[in-house]
Amino acid sequence: MAESFDGQEQQILALQKRIGDAFHVFDHDENDTVDIREIGTIIRSLNCCPSECDLQDILTEIEEEESAGYIKYELFLPVMTKVLMERRFKPAPEDKLLKAFEVLDVDQNGYLTSDELMQYIRVEGE
């Protein structure tokens, strides 16, 4: 039982290191804060793919009024540790993405032009 706890503790420490590394790439002033506009990029760099609605929920949970526009590492870390431990916002499997691409690639030429992609985004949205 103690070995299992140690294994889980090591997993949490490894996740927290990944979270810290990703967060501090954007901590330009080295004061354990990042611009709120960078949070989506940080979360996605951790291989999470939240919707914009999910991202707003996370921001609501971690943003403080007195530091509006900035997110503190001490608030971000526990929330993202929980998100990663629960494996929330996992990216779609590769085969599912390929099938979606094939649906969009009506000419079956193996690529989409930028105009086609922009049209799909405008019509279908996120």
Residue pairs with C-beta under 8 A, 6 or more apart in sequence:
11 85
12 81
12 85
15 81
15 84
15 85
16 77
16 81
18 46
18 84
19 46
19 76
19 77
19 80
19 81
19 84
20 73
20 77
22 42
22 45
22 46
23 34
23 42
23 73
23 76
23 77
24 30
24 73
25 42
25 45
26 34
26 35
26 38
26 41
26 42
27 33
27 34
27 73
32 72
32 73
32 74
33 67
33 70
33 71
33 72
33 73
34 42
34 70
34 71
34 73
34 76
35 69
35 70
35 71
36 59
36 63
36 69
36 70
36 71
39 55
39 58
39 59
39 62
39 71
39 76
40 50
40 55
42 76
43 50
43 55
43 58
43 80
43 83
43 89
46 80
46 84
47 90
47 91
48 83
48 84
48 88
48 89
48 90
48 91
49 89
49 90
49 91
49 92
50 58
50 88
50 89
51 126
52 126
54 89
58 79
58 83
59 71
61 79
62 71
62 72
62 75
62 76
62 79
63 71
64 72
64 75
83 89
92 100
101 112
102 108
104 112
104 116
104 120
105 111
105 112
112 120
